[in-house]
Amino acid sequence: MHMCCGPCSIFPVKESLKNEYEVEGYYYNPNIHPHEEYLRRRDGTQILSDAMGVKVHHSENYDSKKFFDRVVYTDENGKKAHLEHGERCTHCYDIRMEEVARMAKEKGFDYFSSALLYSKYQNHDMIIDAGKRASEKHGIKFYYDDFRVGWGRGIKWSKKMGMYRQNYCGCIYSKQERDSQRAEEAIKAEGARTLDSQS
């Protein structure tokens, strides 16, 4: 089971164990930025491991270069540019699905899957496509389940376990989008307070 973070992994792991699958987790996410965020999310998967008795492997290196090598390019004017949102996400999913499929095959598992399938904010069609590509590349089956049905329960459990809960997808681009959104909301809220005080 690819794990993007602790909170998103709880319900998929519980469901898989309920279905009597042998489950091991793999925290591999070179897209996550900055390094401190990567460590916070990694620590959440360790909390899950300790609480649920599930073995979780952690990538030895924080290899953000692997992500940027896929999404940053040199344009026709010789300047650095980055892929747009949808294309970036495709590469982001591919990097992670390829690696978890490789490891699952190496360790003799029958299937691989991802806790990304729990999130209402992820693109399930893209994840499924990435899973299928990784499946064909490494010769191991991709297991799909719509774990979004456990969204509310997962939130409740993660809070009870005291896990860090992130507020953006993970990459620097999603962080910038979230920061911009929050700044706009703060400006609007300040404007509303000003109008109230003048009325």
C-alpha positions, -999 to +999 in steps of 0.1 A: +000+000+000+015+033-011+011+058+017+010+095+010+005+104+047-009+089+079-045+103+079-052+091+043-038+056+050-059+047+080-091+037+062-075+019+033-054-002+057-084-010+079-104-020+049-076-042+035-071-059+068-108-064+071-107-082+038-080-104+051-052-090+030-016-090+043-007-053+042+026-035+043+029+002+037+054+022+017+060+059+023+075+071-009+067+107-019+095+127-036+069+153-046+063+166-011+077+200-003+094+213+018+115+187+036+099+195+069+065+187+055+078+154+041+090+145+076+057+154+093+037+132+069+062+104+072+058+106+110+021+101+106+026+068+088+048+057+117+020+065+142-003+044+120+023+016+120+027+016+158-011+019+164-022-008+139+007-031+139+013-027+102+048-027+088+056+006+070+087+010+049+101+045+045+121+057+015+157+061+026+162+094+007+142+126+003+146+126-035+127+157-045+150+160-076+132+130-090+099+149-090+114+182-104+132+163-132+098+152-144+079+184-141+105+211-149+119+216-184+137+241-206+115+260-230+123+271-266+138+303-252+162+284-230+143+293-198+131+270-171+094+263-171+071+238-154+043+216-167+008+227-161-014+213-133-028+182-150+004+171-166+023+176-133-002+154-115+002+126-141+039+125-135+035+128-098+012+097-097+034+078-121+065+083-100+049+069-069+029+041-085+059+029-104+080+027-072+054+010-050+047-015-078+084-022-081+088-028-044+056-049-041+068-071-070+103-074-054+088-084-020+065-110-036+031-094-031+002-101-054-011-066-056-002-030-049-025-001-042-024+035-029-039+055+000-043+083-025-075+066-034-090+077+000-088+114-007-117+133-022-092+159-035-072+135-057-080+126-093-090+090-092-090+085-129-054+096-131-044+074-102-061+044-118-043+051-151-010+054-133-017+022-115-024+004-147+008+017-163+029+006-133+011-027-133+021-034-169+056-022-164+063-043-133+040-073-139+020-070-108-018-063-103-031-029-093-058-031-066-084-004-069-110+004-043-129+036-038-117+043-003-135+077-003-165+061+013-145+062+046-136+099+044-154+109+076-143+079+096-107+085+085-107+121+096-121+111+130-095+083+135-066+105+125-076+132+150-080+106+177-045+093+169-031+128+171-018+128+135-006+159+117-032+168+091-019+187+061-038+214+043-024+210+007-017+182-017+020+181-012+041+196-040+054+232-040+028+241-066-001+230-046+014+248-015+016+280-035-020+276-047-032+270-011-012+300+002-026+323-025-061+311-017-057+318+020-043+352+013-073+361-009-096+348+019-078+369+045-081+400+023-118+394+017-124+388+054-105+420+063-126+440+038-158+426+053-147+436+088-139+471+075-173+475+059-190+463+091-171+488+112-181+516+089-218+508+088 
